[in-house]
Amino acid sequence: MSHKRHQIGIFLLRLFLGFTVFIHGLTKFKIGMGNTSISLESITIPMSLLYSIGIIEVIGGLFLMIGFKVQITSSIIAVVMLLSITQLNLPIGFLGTNLRAGFELDLALLSIAGFLALDGKTPFAIENITFQSDECYKCPEV
């Protein structure tokens, strides 16, 4: 695979993860945390944790979409996805039920977040413009 196509692939993964996480966080605030906690009534999750996860998803999603602190943000999103899988969706199963989705999307998002957290090279990112460091994505010399 050419280097340019690899860069575009990473960029698309980052955009997909950022947009998906952002929309999920925004929805938590749009429908209200009370309604979110009602849908999770089988599990005791403190309201403060729901707000924290919502904020992490909104801000983290924005950070990923613009390409700011991608490794750190992806690591935090990976932890949120791990918690979602283990605390909410694991008992339901991979595909879920007729009433509730399983953990297939969370697992896909966890995989993408893990890749972005470990790779550290993020093309087409604002951090490459604003911060010149060793972590910035640079094309190999040909």
Contacts in CASP RR format, 6 or more apart in sequence:
PFRMAT RR
TARGET T0000
AUTHOR 0000-0000-0000
METHOD contacts of the structure
MODEL  1
MSHKRHQIGIFLLRLFLGFTVFIHGLTKFKIGMGNTSISLESITIPMSLL
YSIGIIEVIGGLFLMIGFKVQITSSIIAVVMLLSITQLNLPIGFLGTNLR
AGFELDLALLSIAGFLALDGKTPFAIENITFQSDECYKCPEV
3 139 0 8 1.000
3 140 0 8 1.000
7 123 0 8 1.000
7 124 0 8 1.000
7 137 0 8 1.000
8 123 0 8 1.000
10 116 0 8 1.000
10 119 0 8 1.000
10 121 0 8 1.000
10 122 0 8 1.000
10 123 0 8 1.000
11 122 0 8 1.000
11 123 0 8 1.000
11 124 0 8 1.000
13 112 0 8 1.000
13 115 0 8 1.000
13 116 0 8 1.000
14 64 0 8 1.000
14 65 0 8 1.000
14 67 0 8 1.000
14 70 0 8 1.000
14 116 0 8 1.000
14 122 0 8 1.000
14 125 0 8 1.000
15 64 0 8 1.000
15 65 0 8 1.000
16 112 0 8 1.000
17 61 0 8 1.000
17 64 0 8 1.000
17 74 0 8 1.000
17 77 0 8 1.000
17 109 0 8 1.000
17 112 0 8 1.000
17 113 0 8 1.000
17 116 0 8 1.000
18 60 0 8 1.000
18 61 0 8 1.000
18 62 0 8 1.000
18 64 0 8 1.000
18 65 0 8 1.000
18 77 0 8 1.000
19 61 0 8 1.000
19 65 0 8 1.000
20 109 0 8 1.000
21 57 0 8 1.000
21 60 0 8 1.000
21 61 0 8 1.000
21 64 0 8 1.000
21 77 0 8 1.000
21 109 0 8 1.000
22 57 0 8 1.000
22 58 0 8 1.000
22 60 0 8 1.000
22 61 0 8 1.000
22 62 0 8 1.000
22 64 0 8 1.000
22 65 0 8 1.000
24 54 0 8 1.000
24 57 0 8 1.000
25 53 0 8 1.000
25 54 0 8 1.000
25 57 0 8 1.000
25 58 0 8 1.000
26 57 0 8 1.000
26 58 0 8 1.000
28 36 0 8 1.000
28 50 0 8 1.000
28 53 0 8 1.000
28 54 0 8 1.000
28 57 0 8 1.000
29 54 0 8 1.000
29 58 0 8 1.000
33 47 0 8 1.000
33 50 0 8 1.000
33 51 0 8 1.000
34 47 0 8 1.000
36 50 0 8 1.000
37 45 0 8 1.000
37 47 0 8 1.000
37 50 0 8 1.000
40 50 0 8 1.000
40 88 0 8 1.000
43 87 0 8 1.000
43 88 0 8 1.000
45 87 0 8 1.000
53 80 0 8 1.000
56 76 0 8 1.000
56 77 0 8 1.000
56 80 0 8 1.000
57 77 0 8 1.000
57 80 0 8 1.000
60 73 0 8 1.000
60 76 0 8 1.000
60 77 0 8 1.000
61 73 0 8 1.000
61 77 0 8 1.000
63 69 0 8 1.000
63 70 0 8 1.000
63 73 0 8 1.000
64 70 0 8 1.000
64 73 0 8 1.000
64 74 0 8 1.000
64 77 0 8 1.000
64 116 0 8 1.000
66 125 0 8 1.000
66 126 0 8 1.000
67 122 0 8 1.000
67 124 0 8 1.000
67 125 0 8 1.000
67 126 0 8 1.000
67 127 0 8 1.000
68 125 0 8 1.000
68 126 0 8 1.000
68 127 0 8 1.000
69 127 0 8 1.000
70 116 0 8 1.000
70 120 0 8 1.000
70 122 0 8 1.000
70 125 0 8 1.000
70 127 0 8 1.000
71 116 0 8 1.000
71 117 0 8 1.000
71 120 0 8 1.000
71 122 0 8 1.000
71 135 0 8 1.000
74 113 0 8 1.000
74 114 0 8 1.000
74 115 0 8 1.000
74 116 0 8 1.000
74 117 0 8 1.000
75 113 0 8 1.000
75 114 0 8 1.000
75 117 0 8 1.000
77 109 0 8 1.000
77 113 0 8 1.000
78 110 0 8 1.000
78 113 0 8 1.000
78 114 0 8 1.000
78 117 0 8 1.000
81 106 0 8 1.000
81 107 0 8 1.000
81 109 0 8 1.000
81 110 0 8 1.000
81 113 0 8 1.000
82 110 0 8 1.000
84 103 0 8 1.000
84 106 0 8 1.000
85 103 0 8 1.000
85 106 0 8 1.000
85 107 0 8 1.000
85 110 0 8 1.000
88 103 0 8 1.000
89 96 0 8 1.000
89 100 0 8 1.000
89 101 0 8 1.000
89 102 0 8 1.000
89 103 0 8 1.000
89 106 0 8 1.000
90 103 0 8 1.000
92 100 0 8 1.000
92 101 0 8 1.000
92 102 0 8 1.000
92 103 0 8 1.000
93 102 0 8 1.000
93 103 0 8 1.000
94 102 0 8 1.000
94 103 0 8 1.000
94 104 0 8 1.000
94 107 0 8 1.000
95 102 0 8 1.000
95 104 0 8 1.000
96 102 0 8 1.000
96 103 0 8 1.000
116 122 0 8 1.000
120 135 0 8 1.000
120 137 0 8 1.000
121 137 0 8 1.000
122 128 0 8 1.000
122 137 0 8 1.000
123 137 0 8 1.000
125 137 0 8 1.000
127 135 0 8 1.000
127 136 0 8 1.000
128 136 0 8 1.000
128 137 0 8 1.000
END
